[in-house]
Amino acid sequence: MTRVRVAVLFGGRSVEREVSRISARTIAGALDPSRYEVVPIGVTEAGRFLPPSESGALLAAGTVPARFRLPDAAGTALVPSEIAPGRVDVVFPIIHGTTGEDGALQGFLETLGVPYVGAGVTASAVGMDKAVFKALLRDAGIPTPRAAVVSSPRDVSKADALPLPLFVKPCNGGSSVGVAKVKTREDLAAAVEAALRYDERALVEEGIEARELECAVLGNDDPRSTVPGEIVPGHEFYDYDDKYRDDKAKLLVPADVAPGVAAEAQRLAVAVFRLCGVSGMARVDFFLEKGSGRVLVNEINTLPGFTAISMYPKLWEASGLPLPRLLDELVRLALERHERRSRLLTKPPAELA
């Protein structure tokens, strides 16, 4: 049987590059070697592709060889031949954060004309941009915490109508990098200034006293959701250190919630997936508000992590789909989407007689 050649792209320029490397190592190790030929392709902080041999070393050890650290280093290529059309069957981009899951990398792969796992250009951009995502939710009548978008610390008056505490986040970003909880109005400008170090706009959002739930979604035209899981933060909120360094957060799969709450989270997860036009996979995060019992949509992640603590594979495993079979399905969905899109017309209509 001919093996499927899968190029796993990882690393990148964003602050989440180490999370990306760990996710890629998990994926590469879980793809059945009798069915797949895995080609690791690392991307340096300077945005340069590494050849497979050096990418394998980076995947294992986490260190970029010295000769590949400079932007103009010899041997680096803007477009590696390993992901050229006809050289690879499918690309698995697992580059988290900006330039990786915001549509930039997806547009590059679309231009190359190669199949790739996950959401397309528009859905990736929508999922990454919290301000645009919030606007879509509001227009669709999907419940979500109130928020204001600011581009300068001088704009904090836009959030005057929002009750304390507030959460400040870069509009484009992930893994809770640059996120702060603000308890006084006097601290808001500084939190916005810190968030603007990571993006040109910041989202100021009302704090919700709630439990944090997550659902994993899988599919193209007929997406399905797992049962919800719950994150119990070890810190005041689920920040970067809590996720990846301190190992104090608890991941409860499945979440201990009433059947009606679980059903509502699953319904909303699929609705949000469809609203954003996502394909392949996504994780949808919720707040279960204490007191009212409302389920509010927080965010969507169109390129969730695949580390040992990542909820996306954990939720599917709890729903009867272990990681190797989950990866099989993601590859199948990528090839299905590419085949469907390849039938779209690309030639202009015939000239009028």
Secondary structure, 3 states (H helix, E strand, C coil): CCCEEEEEEEECCCCCHHHHHHHHHHHHHHCCCCCEEEEEEEECCCCCECCHHHHHHHHHHCCCCHHHCCCCCCCCECCCHHHCECCECEEEECCCCCCCCCCHHHHHHHHHCCCECCCCHHHHHHHHEHHHHHHHHHHHCCCCCCEEEECCHHHHHHHCCCCCCEEEEECECCCCCCCEEECCHHHHHHHHHHHCCCCCCEEEEECCCEEEEEEEEEECCCCEECCCEEEECCCCCCCHHHHHCCCCCEEECCCCCCHHHHHHHHHHHHHHHHHCCCCEEEEEEEEEECCCCCEEEEEEECCCCCCCCCHHHHHHHHCCCCHHHHHHHHHHHHHHHHHHHCCCCCCCCCCCC
